[in-house]
Amino acid sequence: MGRAFRAFRSRRVRIAVNAIVVAGALTAAALATHHFLHAGWPLSNADPLLVSAAGVLFIAAYAFKAWGWQRLFAPHERPQALTLAAAGGAASVGGVALPGRFDEAIRIAVVRRLPGKTAGFGAICLTIVVVGLLDSAALTPAASVAAAASEKGSVQIGFALVAAAGLAAALLVFFLPRLARVGWVARFKLGRWLQEHCACRRSAWQAWMLISVSWALRALAVFVLLQALAVGASFPLALAFLCASAASAALPIAPVGAATQAGAGAAILIVSDVPKAEAVAFAVAAQGLIILAGAVICAVAGLWHLAARLRRTAAVAAY
């Protein structure tokens, strides 16, 4: 591990990594441009009011998830909700080019870079893991509904597994503080560290509720977008699309995070008898709108922090 960190500090290694990321971004942009030139922009014939409403709902979903994430930090090191929302938005934008799970590095970098209360590296990583578990827990009702609404046995089994994984994740989050206090665990340094940084049950419950609201808003946004594109809109179909996209994000390594989620969403629509062209167009449009909402959050956070810095500079100059 030490050798890996020393290698990453090398200027040549950083240049190579940046070159790979830029090449991936350019490749993704070229493929997307080629697709849209031949197939047309997915939102060109959509209802603009419904598309705008879906975009607003996606932005609100980022906000509620940031509030939920914030509850998992200790009060003395709790970052601003806007900083956490910007971290989520930046990770979504980075998912256009970066492989799956690499977006977590973007979240950590943004939280540590933006001003305000700064949590330690380990605390941030712990909260990201817990947020992932709470995401799974929040998707349990949606996966259950999607499983019940599906007519194909394989799809029902898949969503049932997602629901079971969410239930297991919820139990792990709520029993984690107690596990950290178990005698043989507490003897280790990691166990004592978990006792200090692990969120209590009340904070975990609050985080779960806020993150559940975030996923409910996302489901509503997907439903509205289905209506906007006239793709056989139904709420169970929206939940199935949401669960499939979210489940694909749990893969340890995927070629490109956003593309993987869009592909999984399109696949579940095709299985649900939506025409292939419409399914792909909707998946691309939905993922694009999520990324656009994330970019808006990043821009707002950047402008907010820039304005705060200018106000501080002006106050110092006036003093």
Secondary structure, 3 states (H helix, E strand, C coil): CHHHHHHHHCHHHHHHHHHHHHHHHHHHHHHHHHHHHHHCCCCCCCCHHHHHHHHHHHHHHHHHHHHHHHCCCCHHHCCCHHHHHHHHHHHHHHCCCCCCCCHHHHHHHHHHHCCCCCCCHHHHHHHHHHHHHHHHHHCHHHHHHHHHHCCCHHHHHHHHHHHHHHHHHHHHHHHHHHHHCCHHHHCCHHHHHHHHHCCCHHHHHHHHHHHHHHHHHHHHHHHHHHHHHCCCCCHHHHHHHHHHHHHHHCCCCCCCHHHHHHHHHHHHHHHCCCCHHHHHHHHHHHHHHHHHHHHHHHHHHHHHHHHHHHHHHHHHHHC
